[in-house]
Amino acid sequence: MATVIIDYLIKSPHMKTYDEKHIKNIVLLGAPKSGKTTLSETMLFEAGIISKRGTVEENNTISDYHEIEHERGNSVYATTMHSEWKDYKINIIDTPGLEDFIGEVIASIRVCDTAVLLLNAQYGVEVGTELIWDYVDKYRKPTILAVNQLDTEQANFNKTVEDATRILGNAVTVMQYPVNQGPGFNAIIDLLKMTLYRFPEKGGKPEKLPIPDSEKERAEALHNALVEKAAENDDTLMEQYFEKGSLDEDELRQGIKIGMLKHQVFPVFCLSAKNDMGSGRLMGFIDNVAPAAAEMPAEMANDGREVPCDPAGPPCLFIFKTLQEPHVGRLSFFKVMSGEIKPGMELFNEETNSSERISQIFIADGKNRNNIESLKAGDIGCTLKLKNTFTNQTLSDKNKAIQIDPIQFPTPKVRVAIEAKNKADDEKLSEVLAELHMEDPTLLVEFNRELKQVILHGQGDLHLLVTKWRLENIYKMQVAYLPAKIPYRETIRKPALASYRHKKQSGGAGQFGEVYMKIEPWFEGMPPLKEYPVRETEEVPLQWGGKLVFNNCIVGGAIDSRFLPSILKGVMEKMQEGPLTGSYVRDIRVSVYDGKMHPVDSNDISFKIAGMMAFRDAFHQAAPQLLEPVFDVEATAPDTMMGDIMSELQSRRSVITGMDTLNGYQVIKARTPQAELDKLFAALRNVTQGKAKIHSEFAEYAPVPPEIQKKLSDEYQKEEVV
C-alpha cells in the first residue's frame, strides 16, 4: 500500500521558544478504537495547524503516517505533535491502544504532564483502559476523562461515568454532560461555565446558549458537586466556599488544577471527535487549567536527587523514544528536563560513559519535522543520529552528570525463535536485534545456549509481527520465525545402581577407569545415605535450577581420590545434555561407592568418561521424568467472555486454580504449561477481541504427561541416531 502524503499543513510553527510556564504536555490514551488519533487530528484542526482533517480510514492523518499503520488500520507507534493555542504550546502524543505496544504508551505517560484518557461511550471503561490506567496512576499524572463517540447509537454517558467512578474512584468529576447523546448528538452542558454549547451540523465552533429549564435542576446539582470538589482541595478555597456559598469561575479553575495535581480530581468532558464537537472546549480547558510543565513535581534522578523543571538549570534531556526511519536514520525523541538545549551542544551519557553532540533540534508533527533554535525545560522535541544513546537514557552536562530515574517496562508475554534466511546475515541480525532492543526495551533478545536458538520476547503476536516487518522493510533483512523450544528439565523418580568400565588400548598408554554409582532423586531435607560410608559430600547448585549432591563413598583405595573430580565432571557434562531429551538434569544425588583403577592406564579422561556413562545407564533405570515449566496465568475479562476463556484454558492443558471478581470483571486463575502459553495468549486475545487483560508468571517445573514425555523422548532419540 502506498504511503499517503499529507500535504495540507496550512501553517508552519512559529518556532518560538516557549518557557516552562507556557508548555502543556498531554498524552492521548485509551483502548483500541476509542478515537485517540481522530481527536489528535481534530485538535490540530481546531488550533489551525491543518486546514483539513484526515481520517484513519483514508490513511492521511498526521499521527498514523507509517506504512505499517496504514496496513494495520491502527496506531503502532506513539506520535508527537504540537499546537499553539493562545499563549501556550501544547505538545500532544497520540498513543497506540493495543497492549502489544504498551511500551510506547508507558514512555509517553512518563514524559507528559496531563493524561487525556478517552472512554468509548458505547463500551464504558474497557479492560484495555484499565491496563493503561495502572500506569497513569503509578506516575500520578493529572488526568482528564474524555467520553468520546457520544454520537453513536449505543452511547451511554451515565453508564460510562459510573464505570469510571467504580474503577477510578470518587476523583471522577463531571465537568460536562450531553443533552442529546446518540445519532443526533450536538449539545453539551458545561458545568464550569454553566452554559449550553450547541454545535453546528458539521461541528466546529459552538453557539453559547442559556441552560434550558428542563436541565437546570440537574445542572445546578452537578455544578454544586463540582464546586465542592474544587473547594476541598485547598484550605483557602474551602474558606471562601463557606463564606460565599460558592466559588467563581477563576476559583473553580484554581481548585480543579490543585485537585488534578493531587490526583484527586479527574474532570470528565464530552466529545464527538469525529464530528469536531467538544474538542475546542477540551483544548480551552487544557490551556486554562491543565498543569504546565513548571507546575509538575520535580523529576527524580536514579540517585535520589531532584531535577526541577528550571530553564536556568544545567542542561539535561531524557530520551523516551527511539525510532529508525527510512531515508532519515535514527530519530531520538526527548523531553528537556532542565536547562536549555541548543544545536551544537556536547552532552554526556553517564550510563554509556560517552559524549554526544546535538546536531539539530526539531519539533515533530508526525513525519513533518521543523528545525528550532532551542528548547527549554519542560518542552518535547527530537534530534537525529545520536551514536550511543537510546530509549530510557539521559544526556546532561558532563560536569553535573545525572541519570533520570529510568522507566520500568513490563516483562514480555510471548516469544518466538528467529533466524536469518541467509546465514551470511547471522552476525548482522544479532547487531540489528540488539539495536531494536535498545530502541524498544519491551522487546527482549535472548541468545539461548541451552535451546540453541535466538529467541525474541515481545508483548504479543502483533508486536512480534511488526518487529519482523521492520527487519524486512527498514533493515532489508529476510528473517524466519520458528517455534521457540521449551526449556525442559530431566530428573528421576527412584534410586538406581549402575557401573561402567571404560577401557581403550591403541598402542602405548591406554585408558582405563571403572565406576560404580548409585543415583537417587534429591529433595531438600532428605535423609543421609545409609548403604555406604560417605567420606565427603559436595553440593553443586545448578545454574539452570535445582541441585546435584555428589557423595564420595570410596573405601580401601578402589579409586584414587584424585580421580573423583573427573567423575564429577563427567556426571555434570551428562547433566547438561540429559539422556532423555537432551535437556538439563536437576535434583539428583550421586554416590560413587566402588570402582577399579589401572596403575598405568588410569587417568582423568578415563574416569570422566566412566562417570558420564555410568550416570547415563543409571538414569535410564531410575524412572526418568521430564519436567516442563508451568506458569500462573490470570485472565481478567467481562462476564460474557468467561465461557470462551475457560474453554481455551482447558483445551491447552491448563488447570483452573481459582475465580474472583475485580472492579466488575471476572478473574480466572490457572496454571498453564509454557508449551501451550504462546498459543494461549493468541487464542484469548482472539476470543475476547483484545478486551481481556492477561498476565503470566513462572510458577514451577512440573511433570510432563507420560504420552508427551514418550513423544519428546522418541523424537530426541531419532535425532541422535541421525
C-alpha positions as CSV (number, residue, x, y, z in Angstrom):
1,M,0.0,0.0,0.0
2,A,1.5,3.4,-1.0
3,T,2.1,5.9,1.7
4,V,-0.3,8.8,1.5
5,I,1.4,12.2,1.5
6,I,-0.1,14.7,4.0
7,D,0.1,18.0,2.1
8,Y,-2.5,20.2,3.8
9,L,-0.4,21.8,6.6
10,I,-1.5,25.4,6.4
11,K,0.9,27.0,8.7
12,S,4.4,26.2,9.9
13,P,5.1,26.5,13.6
14,H,6.4,29.9,14.5
15,M,9.5,28.1,16.0
16,K,9.0,30.3,19.1
17,T,10.8,29.0,22.2
18,Y,8.3,28.7,25.0
19,D,9.2,28.8,28.6
20,E,8.3,26.1,31.2
21,K,5.2,28.1,32.3
22,H,3.7,28.1,28.9
23,I,4.2,24.5,27.9
24,K,1.5,21.9,28.3
25,N,2.4,18.2,27.5
26,I,-0.6,15.9,27.0
27,V,-0.8,12.2,26.1
28,L,-3.9,10.8,24.5
29,L,-4.7,7.3,25.9
30,G,-7.4,4.8,25.5
31,A,-8.4,1.3,24.4
32,P,-8.4,0.5,20.6
33,K,-11.0,2.4,18.6
34,S,-11.6,4.9,21.4
35,G,-10.8,7.7,18.9
36,K,-7.3,9.0,20.0
37,T,-6.0,9.5,16.5
38,T,-9.2,11.2,15.4
39,L,-9.1,13.5,18.4
40,S,-5.4,14.5,17.8
41,E,-6.4,15.3,14.2
42,T,-9.3,17.4,15.4
43,M,-7.2,19.2,17.9
44,L,-4.7,20.2,15.3
45,F,-7.5,21.4,13.1
46,E,-9.0,23.4,15.9
47,A,-5.7,25.1,16.5
48,G,-5.3,26.0,12.8
49,I,-2.3,23.8,12.3
50,I,-4.0,21.9,9.5
51,S,-6.7,23.1,7.1
52,K,-8.4,19.7,6.6
53,R,-8.8,16.8,9.0
54,G,-7.5,13.4,7.8
55,T,-9.1,10.1,8.8
56,V,-7.8,6.7,9.9
57,E,-9.8,5.1,7.1
58,E,-8.2,7.2,4.4
59,N,-4.6,6.8,5.8
60,N,-4.0,10.5,5.8
61,T,-3.8,11.6,9.5
62,I,-0.8,13.4,10.9
63,S,-0.4,10.8,13.6
64,D,-0.6,7.5,11.8
65,Y,1.9,8.1,9.0
66,H,3.9,4.8,9.0
67,E,3.2,2.3,6.2
68,I,2.7,-0.5,8.8
69,E,0.0,1.7,10.4
70,H,-1.8,2.1,7.1
71,E,-1.6,-1.7,6.5
72,R,-2.9,-2.5,10.0
73,G,-5.5,0.3,10.2
74,N,-4.5,1.3,13.7
75,S,-1.7,3.1,15.6
76,V,1.5,1.2,16.1
77,Y,3.8,4.0,17.3
78,A,3.4,6.9,19.7
79,T,3.5,10.0,17.6
80,T,4.4,13.5,18.8
81,M,2.6,16.6,17.5
82,H,2.0,20.1,18.8
83,S,-0.4,23.0,18.6
84,E,-0.1,26.7,19.6
85,W,-3.3,27.7,21.4
86,K,-3.4,31.3,22.6
87,D,-0.2,31.8,24.7
88,Y,0.6,28.2,25.2
89,K,2.4,25.5,23.3
90,I,0.5,22.2,23.7
91,N,2.6,19.1,22.9
92,I,0.4,16.1,22.0
93,I,1.4,12.5,22.0
94,D,-1.1,10.1,20.3
95,T,-0.5,6.5,21.6
96,P,-1.5,3.0,20.3
97,G,-4.4,1.4,22.0
98,L,-3.2,-2.2,21.7
99,E,-1.5,-3.9,24.6
100,D,1.2,-5.2,22.2
101,F,2.6,-1.6,22.1
102,I,2.3,-0.8,25.8
103,G,6.0,0.3,25.9
104,E,5.1,3.2,23.6
105,V,2.2,4.1,26.0
106,I,4.3,3.9,29.2
107,A,7.1,6.1,27.8
108,S,4.6,8.7,26.7
109,I,2.9,8.8,30.0
110,R,6.2,9.2,31.7
111,V,7.2,12.4,29.9
112,C,3.7,14.0,29.6
113,D,2.2,16.2,32.3
114,T,-1.5,15.5,31.7
115,A,-3.2,12.3,30.6
116,V,-6.3,12.6,28.4
117,L,-8.0,9.2,28.8
118,L,-10.6,8.5,26.1
119,L,-13.5,6.4,27.0
120,N,-15.7,5.0,24.3
121,A,-19.3,5.9,25.2
122,Q,-20.5,2.7,23.7
123,Y,-18.4,0.4,25.9
124,G,-17.5,2.4,29.0
125,V,-14.3,1.5,30.8
126,E,-12.7,-1.4,28.9
127,V,-10.1,-3.8,30.2
128,G,-7.5,-2.2,27.9
129,T,-8.3,1.2,29.5
130,E,-7.7,-0.3,32.9
131,L,-4.3,-1.6,31.9
132,I,-3.3,1.9,30.8
133,W,-4.8,3.4,33.9
134,D,-2.4,1.3,36.1
135,Y,0.5,3.3,34.6
136,V,-1.2,6.7,34.8
137,D,-1.9,6.0,38.5
138,K,1.6,4.8,39.1
139,Y,3.1,8.0,37.8
140,R,0.3,10.1,39.5
141,K,-0.4,12.1,36.3
142,P,-3.1,14.7,36.3
143,T,-5.9,13.1,34.3
144,I,-8.8,14.2,32.1
145,L,-11.5,11.8,31.1
146,A,-13.0,12.4,27.7
147,V,-16.1,10.4,26.9
148,N,-16.0,10.1,23.1
149,Q,-18.3,8.8,20.4
150,L,-21.4,10.3,22.0
151,D,-22.9,10.5,18.6
152,T,-23.3,6.6,18.3
153,E,-26.4,4.5,18.7
154,Q,-25.2,2.7,21.8
155,A,-23.7,5.8,23.5
156,N,-24.4,5.8,27.3
157,F,-22.7,8.7,29.1
158,N,-24.1,7.9,32.5
159,K,-23.0,4.3,32.5
160,T,-19.6,5.3,31.3
161,V,-19.2,7.7,34.2
162,E,-20.5,5.1,36.6
163,D,-17.9,2.6,35.3
164,A,-15.2,5.2,35.6
165,T,-16.2,6.0,39.2
166,R,-16.3,2.4,40.2
167,I,-12.9,1.7,38.9
168,L,-11.0,5.0,39.3
169,G,-12.8,6.2,42.4
170,N,-14.6,9.4,43.5
171,A,-12.0,11.6,41.9
172,V,-14.1,11.2,38.7
173,T,-15.8,14.7,38.5
174,V,-18.3,15.5,35.8
175,M,-17.5,18.8,34.1
176,Q,-19.9,18.4,31.2
177,Y,-22.7,16.2,30.2
178,P,-24.5,15.6,26.9
179,V,-28.0,16.9,26.3
180,N,-28.9,14.5,23.5
181,Q,-26.5,11.6,23.1
182,G,-26.9,9.3,20.2
183,P,-27.0,9.9,16.4
184,G,-28.5,13.4,16.9
185,F,-25.8,14.5,19.5
186,N,-25.0,18.2,19.1
187,A,-25.3,19.8,22.6
188,I,-23.3,19.8,25.8
189,I,-23.9,21.5,29.1
190,D,-20.7,22.8,30.6
191,L,-20.8,22.9,34.4
192,L,-17.8,25.2,34.8
193,K,-19.2,27.9,32.7
194,M,-22.9,26.9,33.3
195,T,-23.5,27.3,29.6
196,L,-25.1,25.1,26.9
197,Y,-22.9,24.6,23.9
198,R,-24.8,23.7,20.7
199,F,-22.7,22.6,17.7
200,P,-23.5,23.2,14.0
201,E,-24.2,20.1,12.0
202,K,-20.7,19.7,10.8
203,G,-19.1,20.5,14.1
204,G,-16.7,23.3,14.9
205,K,-17.3,26.4,16.9
206,P,-20.5,26.0,19.0
207,E,-23.3,28.5,19.8
208,K,-23.4,29.5,23.5
209,L,-26.9,29.3,25.0
210,P,-28.6,29.5,28.4
211,I,-29.2,26.2,30.1
212,P,-32.9,25.2,29.3
213,D,-35.3,25.0,32.2
214,S,-35.6,21.2,31.7
215,E,-31.9,20.8,32.6
216,K,-31.5,23.5,35.2
217,E,-32.1,21.2,38.3
218,R,-29.6,18.6,37.1
219,A,-27.0,21.2,36.0
220,E,-27.3,23.0,39.4
221,A,-26.8,19.8,41.3
222,L,-23.8,18.8,39.3
223,H,-22.4,22.3,39.4
224,N,-22.6,22.3,43.2
225,A,-20.8,18.9,43.3
226,L,-18.1,20.4,41.1
227,V,-17.8,23.4,43.4
228,E,-17.4,21.2,46.5
229,K,-14.8,19.1,44.7
230,A,-12.8,22.1,43.8
231,A,-13.0,23.7,47.2
232,E,-12.0,20.6,49.2
233,N,-8.5,20.6,47.6
234,D,-7.4,23.9,49.1
235,D,-7.9,25.4,52.6
236,T,-8.3,29.0,51.3
237,L,-10.8,27.9,48.7
238,M,-12.7,26.0,51.3
239,E,-12.9,29.1,53.5
240,Q,-14.2,31.1,50.5
241,Y,-16.7,28.5,49.8
242,F,-18.0,28.5,53.3
243,E,-18.1,32.3,53.3
244,K,-19.8,32.8,49.9
245,G,-21.6,29.5,49.5
246,S,-20.0,29.1,46.1
247,L,-16.8,29.8,44.0
248,D,-16.5,31.9,40.9
249,E,-15.1,30.6,37.7
250,D,-11.5,31.5,38.3
251,E,-11.6,30.0,41.8
252,L,-13.1,26.8,40.3
253,R,-10.2,26.6,37.8
254,Q,-7.7,27.0,40.6
255,G,-9.3,24.3,42.8
256,I,-9.6,21.9,39.9
257,K,-6.0,22.4,38.9
258,I,-4.9,21.7,42.6
259,G,-7.1,18.6,42.6
260,M,-5.6,17.4,39.4
261,L,-2.1,17.8,40.7
262,K,-3.1,15.9,43.8
263,H,-4.6,13.2,41.7
264,Q,-8.0,13.9,43.4
265,V,-9.9,15.4,40.5
266,F,-10.4,13.7,37.2
267,P,-12.6,16.1,35.2
268,V,-15.0,14.5,32.6
269,F,-15.6,16.0,29.2
270,C,-17.9,15.2,26.3
271,L,-16.8,14.6,22.8
272,S,-17.6,13.5,19.3
273,A,-14.0,13.8,18.0
274,K,-15.1,12.6,14.6
275,N,-17.7,15.4,14.2
276,D,-15.5,18.0,15.9
277,M,-17.9,18.5,18.8
278,G,-16.3,19.4,22.2
279,S,-12.7,19.3,21.0
280,G,-12.2,23.1,21.2
281,R,-13.7,23.3,24.7
282,L,-11.3,20.5,25.8
283,M,-8.3,22.4,24.4
284,G,-9.5,25.5,26.1
285,F,-9.5,23.6,29.4
286,I,-6.1,22.2,28.8
287,D,-4.9,25.8,28.0
288,N,-6.5,27.4,31.1
289,V,-6.5,24.7,33.7
290,A,-4.3,21.6,33.0
291,P,-0.9,22.0,34.8
292,A,2.0,23.5,32.9
293,A,5.4,21.7,32.8
294,A,6.7,24.0,35.6
295,E,3.8,23.2,37.9
296,M,4.6,19.5,37.9
297,P,6.7,17.8,40.7
298,A,10.4,17.7,40.0
299,E,11.8,14.7,38.2
300,M,13.9,12.3,40.1
301,A,17.4,11.0,39.3
302,N,18.2,7.4,40.0
303,D,20.5,8.5,42.9
304,G,17.6,10.3,44.6
305,R,18.4,13.9,43.5
306,E,15.5,16.1,42.3
307,V,15.7,17.6,38.9
308,P,13.5,20.7,38.9
309,C,12.0,22.0,35.6
310,D,14.2,25.1,35.5
311,P,15.4,26.7,32.2
312,A,18.3,28.2,34.2
313,G,19.5,24.9,35.5
314,P,22.1,22.6,33.9
315,P,21.1,21.1,30.5
316,C,19.5,17.7,30.8
317,L,17.3,15.7,28.5
318,F,15.7,12.3,28.7
319,I,15.3,10.1,25.7
320,F,11.8,8.5,25.9
321,K,11.6,7.1,22.4
322,T,14.0,6.0,19.6
323,L,12.9,5.2,16.1
324,Q,14.8,4.1,12.9
325,E,13.1,5.7,9.9
326,P,13.9,5.0,6.2
327,H,15.9,7.7,4.5
328,V,16.2,9.6,7.8
329,G,18.1,7.4,10.2
330,R,17.7,7.2,13.9
331,L,15.3,9.7,15.5
332,S,15.6,10.3,19.2
333,F,12.6,11.9,20.9
334,F,13.3,13.6,24.2
335,K,12.0,15.8,27.0
336,V,14.1,18.7,28.3
337,M,14.2,18.0,32.0
338,S,16.4,21.0,32.9
339,G,18.2,23.9,31.3
340,E,18.0,24.9,27.6
341,I,19.1,22.6,24.7
342,K,20.7,24.1,21.6
343,P,22.2,22.6,18.4
344,G,25.9,22.1,18.8
345,M,25.9,21.3,22.5
346,E,28.0,18.5,23.8
347,L,26.2,16.4,26.4
348,F,27.3,13.4,28.4
349,N,25.6,9.9,28.7
350,E,26.7,8.7,32.1
351,E,25.3,5.2,31.5
352,T,27.4,4.6,28.4
353,N,30.3,6.9,29.5
354,S,30.2,8.6,26.1
355,S,29.6,12.2,24.8
356,E,27.0,13.1,22.2
357,R,26.9,16.2,20.0
358,I,23.4,17.6,19.4
359,S,23.5,18.4,15.7
360,Q,19.9,19.6,15.1
361,I,16.7,20.0,17.2
362,F,13.3,19.5,15.7
363,I,9.7,19.9,16.7
364,A,7.9,16.9,15.2
365,D,4.3,16.8,13.9
366,G,4.1,13.2,12.7
367,K,6.5,12.8,9.9
368,N,6.9,16.6,9.5
369,R,10.0,18.0,11.3
370,N,10.8,21.6,11.7
371,N,14.2,23.0,12.9
372,I,14.2,25.1,16.0
373,E,17.0,27.1,17.6
374,S,16.4,25.9,21.2
375,L,14.1,24.1,23.5
376,K,13.7,25.0,27.2
377,A,13.0,22.9,30.3
378,G,9.6,21.1,30.0
379,D,9.5,21.0,26.2
380,I,9.5,18.0,23.9
381,G,11.5,17.6,20.7
382,C,13.7,15.3,18.7
383,T,17.1,15.0,17.2
384,L,19.0,12.9,14.7
385,K,21.8,10.4,14.7
386,L,22.8,10.0,18.3
387,K,25.5,7.4,18.3
388,N,25.4,5.7,21.7
389,T,22.2,7.0,23.4
390,F,18.9,5.1,23.2
391,T,15.5,4.9,24.9
392,N,15.4,5.4,28.6
393,Q,18.8,7.1,28.8
394,T,19.8,10.6,29.8
395,L,22.1,13.3,28.3
396,S,23.4,16.0,30.6
397,D,26.2,18.4,31.4
398,K,29.3,16.3,31.9
399,N,30.3,18.4,35.0
400,K,26.9,17.8,36.5
401,A,26.1,14.4,35.1
402,I,22.9,12.8,36.1
403,Q,20.6,9.9,35.1
404,I,16.9,10.4,35.2
405,D,15.1,7.5,37.0
406,P,14.5,5.0,34.2
407,I,11.1,3.8,33.0
408,Q,10.2,0.3,34.3
409,F,8.8,-1.6,31.3
410,P,6.7,-4.7,31.7
411,T,8.1,-8.2,31.0
412,P,7.3,-9.8,27.7
413,K,4.3,-12.2,27.2
414,V,5.1,-14.2,24.1
415,R,8.2,-15.5,22.4
416,V,9.4,-16.8,19.1
417,A,12.7,-18.1,17.7
418,I,14.2,-16.0,15.0
419,E,16.9,-16.7,12.3
420,A,18.2,-15.1,9.2
421,K,17.1,-16.8,6.0
422,N,20.5,-16.0,4.6
423,K,23.1,-17.5,7.0
424,A,25.6,-14.8,5.9
425,D,23.3,-12.3,7.7
426,D,23.6,-14.0,11.1
427,E,26.1,-11.5,12.5
428,K,24.2,-8.6,11.1
429,L,20.9,-9.9,12.6
430,S,22.5,-10.1,16.0
431,E,23.6,-6.4,15.8
432,V,20.2,-5.3,14.5
433,L,18.3,-7.2,17.2
434,A,20.5,-5.6,19.8
435,E,19.7,-2.2,18.4
436,L,15.9,-2.9,18.2
437,H,16.0,-3.8,21.9
438,M,17.8,-0.5,22.7
439,E,15.1,1.3,20.8
440,D,12.2,-0.7,22.3
441,P,13.0,-2.1,25.8
442,T,9.8,-4.2,25.8
443,L,11.4,-6.3,23.0
444,L,13.9,-8.6,24.6
445,V,16.5,-10.7,22.7
446,E,17.9,-13.9,24.2
447,F,20.8,-15.9,22.8
448,N,19.8,-19.1,24.4
449,R,22.7,-21.6,24.6
450,E,20.5,-24.3,26.2
451,L,18.0,-24.2,23.4
452,K,20.5,-23.3,20.7
453,Q,18.1,-20.6,19.4
454,V,17.9,-16.8,19.3
455,I,14.6,-16.1,21.0
456,L,12.7,-12.9,20.6
457,H,10.4,-12.0,23.5
458,G,7.5,-9.5,22.9
459,Q,4.3,-8.1,24.3
460,G,2.1,-10.0,21.8
461,D,1.9,-11.6,18.4
462,L,1.3,-8.3,16.7
463,H,4.4,-6.8,18.5
464,L,6.5,-9.6,17.0
465,L,4.9,-9.3,13.6
466,V,5.7,-5.5,13.5
467,T,9.2,-6.3,14.5
468,K,9.5,-8.8,11.6
469,W,8.1,-6.1,9.3
470,R,10.7,-3.6,10.5
471,L,13.5,-6.1,9.9
472,E,12.4,-6.8,6.4
473,N,11.3,-3.4,5.3
474,I,13.6,-1.0,7.1
475,Y,16.7,-3.1,7.7
476,K,16.2,-5.1,4.5
477,M,16.8,-8.5,6.1
478,Q,14.8,-11.6,5.4
479,V,14.1,-13.5,8.6
480,A,12.1,-16.5,9.6
481,Y,10.1,-17.0,12.8
482,L,10.2,-20.6,14.3
483,P,8.6,-22.1,17.4
484,A,10.7,-21.4,20.4
485,K,11.8,-24.6,22.1
486,I,10.8,-25.3,25.6
487,P,13.5,-25.4,28.4
488,Y,12.5,-28.8,29.7
489,R,14.3,-30.4,32.7
490,E,15.0,-34.0,33.4
491,T,15.1,-35.8,36.8
492,I,14.4,-39.3,38.2
493,R,11.7,-40.8,40.5
494,K,13.5,-43.8,42.1
495,P,17.0,-44.9,43.0
496,A,19.1,-47.0,40.6
497,L,22.6,-48.6,40.5
498,A,24.9,-48.8,37.5
499,S,28.5,-49.4,36.7
500,Y,30.6,-48.7,33.7
501,R,34.1,-49.8,32.6
502,H,35.9,-47.6,30.1
503,K,38.8,-49.4,28.5
504,K,40.7,-48.3,25.4
505,Q,44.0,-49.6,24.1
506,S,45.5,-48.3,20.9
507,G,49.3,-48.7,21.3
508,G,51.3,-47.1,24.0
509,A,49.5,-45.9,27.2
510,G,45.8,-46.8,27.2
511,Q,42.7,-45.6,29.1
512,F,41.1,-47.4,31.9
513,G,38.5,-46.5,34.5
514,E,35.7,-48.3,36.2
515,V,33.0,-46.6,38.3
516,Y,30.1,-48.0,40.4
517,M,27.5,-45.5,41.4
518,K,24.0,-45.1,42.9
519,I,21.7,-42.2,41.9
520,E,18.6,-41.1,43.8
521,P,16.0,-38.3,43.5
522,W,17.3,-35.4,45.6
523,F,15.0,-33.3,47.7
524,E,15.6,-30.7,50.5
525,G,16.0,-32.4,53.9
526,M,16.4,-35.9,52.5
527,P,18.0,-38.4,55.0
528,P,21.7,-39.2,54.7
529,L,22.9,-42.2,52.7
530,K,22.9,-45.4,54.8
531,E,24.1,-48.2,52.4
532,Y,27.7,-46.8,52.0
533,P,30.0,-44.8,54.2
534,V,30.2,-41.2,53.0
535,R,33.7,-39.8,53.1
536,E,32.9,-36.4,51.7
537,T,29.9,-34.6,50.1
538,E,29.9,-31.8,47.5
539,E,26.7,-29.9,46.9
540,V,26.5,-28.2,43.5
541,P,23.8,-25.6,42.9
542,L,23.0,-25.8,39.2
543,Q,22.8,-22.7,37.0
544,W,19.6,-24.0,35.5
545,G,17.9,-24.7,38.8
546,G,17.9,-27.5,41.3
547,K,20.9,-29.2,42.8
548,L,23.4,-32.0,42.4
549,V,24.7,-33.7,45.6
550,F,27.9,-35.8,45.0
551,N,29.0,-38.3,47.6
552,N,32.4,-39.9,47.7
553,C,31.8,-43.3,49.3
554,I,35.1,-45.0,48.1
555,V,36.9,-47.0,50.8
556,G,40.1,-49.1,50.6
557,G,41.6,-47.0,47.7
558,A,39.5,-48.7,45.0
559,I,39.6,-45.3,43.2
560,D,42.3,-42.7,44.0
561,S,40.7,-39.5,45.4
562,R,42.4,-37.5,42.6
563,F,40.0,-39.1,40.1
564,L,36.8,-38.1,41.9
565,P,36.7,-34.6,40.4
566,S,36.9,-36.2,37.0
567,I,34.0,-38.5,37.7
568,L,32.0,-35.4,38.9
569,K,32.9,-33.6,35.8
570,G,31.7,-36.5,33.6
571,V,28.4,-36.5,35.6
572,M,28.0,-32.7,35.2
573,E,28.6,-33.0,31.4
574,K,25.8,-35.5,31.1
575,M,23.5,-33.4,33.2
576,Q,24.0,-30.6,30.7
577,E,22.6,-32.9,28.0
578,G,20.2,-35.3,29.7
579,P,19.8,-38.9,28.5
580,L,16.0,-38.5,27.9
581,T,15.7,-35.4,25.6
582,G,19.0,-33.6,25.8
583,S,17.6,-31.2,28.4
584,Y,19.3,-30.1,31.6
585,V,19.1,-32.6,34.5
586,R,18.4,-31.5,38.1
587,D,17.8,-32.6,41.6
588,I,19.9,-35.8,41.8
589,R,22.1,-37.3,44.5
590,V,25.0,-39.4,43.1
591,S,27.1,-41.7,45.3
592,V,30.2,-43.3,43.9
593,Y,30.8,-46.3,46.1
594,D,33.3,-48.6,44.2
595,G,35.5,-48.9,41.1
596,K,38.8,-50.0,39.7
597,M,42.0,-48.4,38.5
598,H,45.0,-49.4,36.4
599,P,48.4,-48.4,37.6
600,V,49.4,-47.2,34.2
601,D,46.3,-46.6,32.0
602,S,44.0,-44.8,34.5
603,N,43.8,-41.1,34.0
604,D,41.3,-38.2,34.3
605,I,39.7,-38.6,30.9
606,S,39.1,-42.3,31.6
607,F,37.2,-41.7,34.8
608,K,35.4,-38.7,33.3
609,I,34.0,-41.0,30.6
610,A,33.3,-43.8,33.0
611,G,31.4,-41.4,35.3
612,M,29.4,-40.0,32.5
613,M,28.4,-43.4,31.1
614,A,27.6,-44.9,34.5
615,F,25.4,-41.9,35.2
616,R,23.6,-42.3,31.8
617,D,22.9,-46.0,32.4
618,A,21.7,-45.5,36.0
619,F,19.5,-42.6,34.8
620,H,17.6,-44.8,32.3
621,Q,16.9,-47.3,35.1
622,A,15.7,-44.7,37.6
623,A,12.2,-44.0,36.2
624,P,13.3,-40.8,34.3
625,Q,10.9,-37.9,34.5
626,L,10.7,-35.0,32.1
627,L,9.7,-31.7,33.7
628,E,8.2,-28.7,32.0
629,P,8.0,-25.0,33.1
630,V,4.5,-24.1,34.2
631,F,3.2,-20.6,34.6
632,D,0.5,-19.0,36.7
633,V,-1.9,-17.3,34.3
634,E,-4.5,-14.7,35.3
635,A,-7.2,-13.5,32.8
636,T,-9.4,-10.6,33.5
637,A,-12.5,-10.0,31.3
638,P,-16.2,-9.3,31.3
639,D,-18.7,-12.0,32.5
640,T,-19.8,-12.7,28.9
641,M,-16.4,-13.9,27.9
642,M,-15.8,-16.3,30.7
643,G,-17.1,-19.4,28.9
644,D,-14.8,-18.9,25.9
645,I,-11.8,-18.2,28.2
646,M,-12.5,-21.3,30.3
647,S,-12.7,-23.4,27.1
648,E,-9.4,-22.1,25.7
649,L,-7.7,-22.7,29.0
650,Q,-8.9,-26.3,29.4
651,S,-8.0,-27.1,25.8
652,R,-4.4,-26.2,26.5
653,R,-3.7,-28.4,29.5
654,S,-4.4,-25.6,31.9
655,V,-5.6,-26.3,35.5
656,I,-8.1,-23.8,36.8
657,T,-6.9,-22.7,40.3
658,G,-9.5,-20.1,41.2
659,M,-12.0,-17.5,40.2
660,D,-12.6,-14.0,41.6
661,T,-14.2,-10.7,40.8
662,L,-12.4,-7.3,40.5
663,N,-14.0,-4.0,39.7
664,G,-16.9,-5.7,38.0
665,Y,-14.8,-8.1,35.9
666,Q,-14.3,-11.8,36.3
667,V,-10.8,-13.0,37.0
668,I,-9.8,-16.6,36.2
669,K,-6.6,-18.0,37.6
670,A,-5.0,-21.1,36.1
671,R,-1.7,-22.9,35.7
672,T,-0.6,-23.5,32.1
673,P,2.5,-25.2,30.7
674,Q,4.8,-23.0,28.8
675,A,4.5,-25.2,25.7
676,E,0.9,-24.0,25.5
677,L,1.4,-20.4,26.6
678,D,2.2,-18.6,23.4
679,K,-0.8,-20.2,21.6
680,L,-3.0,-19.5,24.6
681,F,-2.3,-15.7,24.6
682,A,-3.1,-15.5,20.9
683,A,-6.3,-17.5,21.4
684,L,-7.5,-15.5,24.4
685,R,-7.0,-12.3,22.5
686,N,-8.9,-13.7,19.6
687,V,-12.0,-14.9,21.5
688,T,-12.1,-11.7,23.6
689,Q,-11.4,-9.2,20.8
690,G,-8.4,-8.0,22.8
691,K,-10.7,-7.0,25.7
692,A,-9.1,-9.4,28.2
693,K,-6.1,-8.5,30.4
694,I,-3.8,-11.4,30.6
695,H,-0.8,-11.8,33.0
696,S,1.5,-14.7,33.4
697,E,4.4,-15.5,35.8
698,F,6.6,-18.5,36.1
699,A,5.4,-20.8,38.9
700,E,7.4,-24.1,38.9
701,Y,8.6,-27.1,37.0
702,A,6.0,-29.9,36.9
703,P,6.0,-33.4,35.4
704,V,5.1,-33.8,31.7
705,P,2.2,-36.2,30.9
706,P,3.5,-39.7,30.0
707,E,2.3,-39.6,26.4
708,I,4.0,-36.2,25.8
709,Q,7.2,-37.4,27.5
710,K,7.4,-40.5,25.3
711,K,6.8,-38.4,22.1
712,L,9.6,-36.0,23.0
713,S,12.0,-38.7,24.1
714,D,11.3,-40.7,20.9
715,E,11.9,-37.6,18.7
716,Y,15.2,-36.9,20.5
717,Q,16.4,-40.5,20.1
718,K,15.7,-40.3,16.4
719,E,17.7,-37.1,16.1
720,E,20.6,-38.7,17.9
721,V,20.6,-41.7,15.5
722,V,20.6,-39.4,12.5
